[in-house]
Amino acid sequence: MAHHPNSMSTARHKLFPAMFVVADFGRYSPHVANVDKDIVAPYKHLVPSYVNDTSGFDGRPILLYFQGAIYRKAGGFVRQELYNLLKEEKDVHFSFGSVRNHGISKAGEGMRSSKFCLNIAGDTPSSNRLFDAIASHCIPVIISDDIELPYEDVLNYNEFCLFVRSSDALKKGFLMGLVRSIGREEYNKMWLRLKEVERYFDLRFPVKDDEGDYAVQMIWKAVARKAPLVKMKVHRFQRFTRPF
């Protein structure tokens, strides 16, 4: 398991034939880790889970929310451009924030009050912000062209997320037009689906038998789905070796 983007940075080139469990592939070369061989697992969300949430469309007055580091390296340049586009928009909260001065609790409150939460690429394609949004039942708006997501072979993220290409997000009016076009009925359908799937991203352990699948069970099932392909590749690699 190499879940932090910098995990095993000196050893991963020796271990790459193994199956990795990663947060994303942002700091891996493709031959070391890739979506065909490895498992993407969720980050642990930092904000508390939103229990007994009945807010829906009418109970979330903020239309679009982002709070975090605005100036980032590499793919994170989009954050600064979006800040300049959105900072004066009505019903939008887009501001700098960090974990200091109760930043996590403030972000949790903001997400719970928002219909849509921006998840913009930073130093890596993904971050815990996406999973904080899911735990807060705030529809994620994902602007990260290289992101890979947990269990995407069995979950249709279009049912509870919006995806926007970086090039489209930087077009004046595009992003606001998109989120404003989603009415109460469509929003509530996505919001209810988000509440249904949130447990798949909750790294709760242990889990009782009657509680269904949470993140740990979903990760093991993802490993099981990958195992036959990995075995086949190992056997193909061994074609010209003698077993004895």
Buried (B, 14 or more C-beta within 10 A) or exposed (E): EBBEBEBEEEEBEEEBEEBBBBBBBBBBEEEBBBBEBBBBBBBBBBBEBBEEBEBBBEEBEBBBBBBBEBEBEEBBBBBEBBBEBBEEBEBBBBBEBEEEEEBBEBBBEBBBBBBBBBBBBBBBBBBBBBBBBBBBBBBBBBBBBEBBBBBEEEBEBEEBBBBBEBEEBBEEEBBBEBBEEBEEEEBEEBBEBBBEBBBBBBBEEEBEEEEEBBBBBBBEBBBEEBEEEBEEEEEEEEEEEEEE
